[in-house]
Amino acid sequence: MGRSLLEPLQREFSSEPTWSFVFRLLVEIYAFSCNRSLEARGLDDGRILDALKVLRGRLGTIYVPGSAPSPLGEFLHERCESAQELGTSREFPAAEREKVLVRLENFVERLTAKTPGDFLNGLTNLLSPLDLKIDLGYDPEANQPQKPTPQSQYQQRASGLIVPPSLR
């Protein structure tokens, strides 16, 4: 089942910076789904799709608030702002990241239209045999964004933007 998700994803997102971003985003979604918190319980394809839309709205050029609160969407947004692998670069600018999120939303919609639950099940089957820390370089303890300390009132995001406390 994991391979049936991986192959179409790799065809859809074939360029290196795009695939790297999408795969890291999938790892973040999987890590969130493994979390035992109340927020992670009941995660399904529909909530993943909603979270991707919230993320796109938060990362877009103009902030577009989501229709409903999404713990996964907020988690992914925080990770995109704090994790270097999910940030923007010269090879992968913010506009491209937004386009990729639209394509990923469409991919999830097409997959779940055929069989609901296929996306999360495929993602689980793909990543559950792997050790997140050893095989993928993902540190579960580091999956929470760093909270600013009293000494550090300004927060530097992965994009390089320095944000004062009044705008967080």
NORVENQUI-V784329 format. One record per residue. RES is the residue in three letters. PSI is psi in whole degrees, -180 to 180 (none if undefined). D_CENTER is the distance of its C-alpha to the mean C-alpha in Angstrom with 1 decimal. Layout:
# NORVENQUI-V784329
res->{RES,RES}
psi->{PSI,PSI}
d_center->{D_CENTER,D_CENTER}
This chain:
# NORVENQUI-V784329
res->{MET,GLY,ARG,SER,LEU,LEU,GLU,PRO,LEU,GLN,ARG,GLU,PHE,SER,SER,GLU,PRO,THR,TRP,SER,PHE,VAL,PHE,ARG,LEU,LEU,VAL,GLU,ILE,TYR,ALA,PHE,SER,CYS,ASN,ARG,SER,LEU,GLU,ALA,ARG,GLY,LEU,ASP,ASP,GLY,ARG,ILE,LEU,ASP,ALA,LEU,LYS,VAL,LEU,ARG,GLY,ARG,LEU,GLY,THR,ILE,TYR,VAL,PRO,GLY,SER,ALA,PRO,SER,PRO,LEU,GLY,GLU,PHE,LEU,HIS,GLU,ARG,CYS,GLU,SER,ALA,GLN,GLU,LEU,GLY,THR,SER,ARG,GLU,PHE,PRO,ALA,ALA,GLU,ARG,GLU,LYS,VAL,LEU,VAL,ARG,LEU,GLU,ASN,PHE,VAL,GLU,ARG,LEU,THR,ALA,LYS,THR,PRO,GLY,ASP,PHE,LEU,ASN,GLY,LEU,THR,ASN,LEU,LEU,SER,PRO,LEU,ASP,LEU,LYS,ILE,ASP,LEU,GLY,TYR,ASP,PRO,GLU,ALA,ASN,GLN,PRO,GLN,LYS,PRO,THR,PRO,GLN,SER,GLN,TYR,GLN,GLN,ARG,ALA,SER,GLY,LEU,ILE,VAL,PRO,PRO,SER,LEU,ARG}
psi->{-38,-39,-34,-21,-40,-47,-49,-33,-44,-34,-42,-38,73,-26,150,-52,-34,-49,-41,-45,-49,-45,-42,-37,-40,-40,-41,-43,-45,-45,-41,-42,-26,-16,140,8,166,-32,-34,-19,143,13,131,-180,-38,-41,-33,-44,-44,-41,-38,-37,-41,-44,-45,-40,-38,-31,-10,167,-41,125,125,112,146,163,-31,153,140,106,-40,-42,-43,-41,-47,-38,-46,-39,-39,-30,-22,-26,126,-39,-22,1,-178,163,-180,-38,-20,77,170,-39,-38,-40,-40,-42,-40,-40,-39,-45,-38,-40,-47,-40,-49,-42,-46,-44,-44,-20,-35,-55,109,139,-10,-37,-54,-40,-44,-41,-43,-45,-32,-44,-21,-32,-15,150,119,-41,-47,-50,-33,-4,24,123,109,-31,-24,7,-4,133,151,131,138,138,164,-31,-29,90,-23,143,130,126,168,-27,-10,-11,135,123,126,160,-29,-17,6,none}
d_center->{21.0,18.2,20.0,20.3,16.5,16.2,19.1,18.2,14.7,16.5,19.0,16.7,14.8,17.7,17.8,16.9,14.6,12.8,12.6,11.6,8.5,7.6,8.8,7.0,3.5,6.1,7.6,5.4,5.8,9.3,10.0,9.5,11.7,14.2,14.7,18.1,17.7,18.8,15.4,14.0,17.2,17.5,14.0,14.6,13.6,14.7,12.6,9.4,10.8,11.8,8.5,7.3,10.7,10.6,7.7,9.9,12.9,12.0,11.3,14.2,17.6,18.9,17.1,17.1,16.8,15.4,18.1,17.4,15.7,12.4,11.8,8.3,7.7,9.6,7.9,4.5,7.2,9.3,7.2,7.1,10.7,11.7,10.4,12.6,10.6,7.9,10.9,13.4,16.6,19.8,18.7,15.3,16.1,14.3,16.0,14.8,11.1,12.0,13.9,11.4,9.1,12.6,13.4,10.4,11.4,14.9,14.4,13.1,16.0,18.5,17.7,18.0,21.1,22.9,22.1,20.1,18.0,17.8,14.0,13.4,16.7,16.1,12.8,14.9,17.9,16.1,14.7,17.2,20.0,18.3,18.4,15.1,17.1,19.8,18.5,15.0,15.7,13.2,15.1,14.4,16.7,14.7,11.4,12.9,13.2,16.9,19.1,21.7,25.1,28.3,29.3,26.1,25.9,23.8,20.2,19.1,15.6,14.0,15.5,18.8,19.5,21.5,21.2,24.2,24.0,25.2,22.1,19.5}
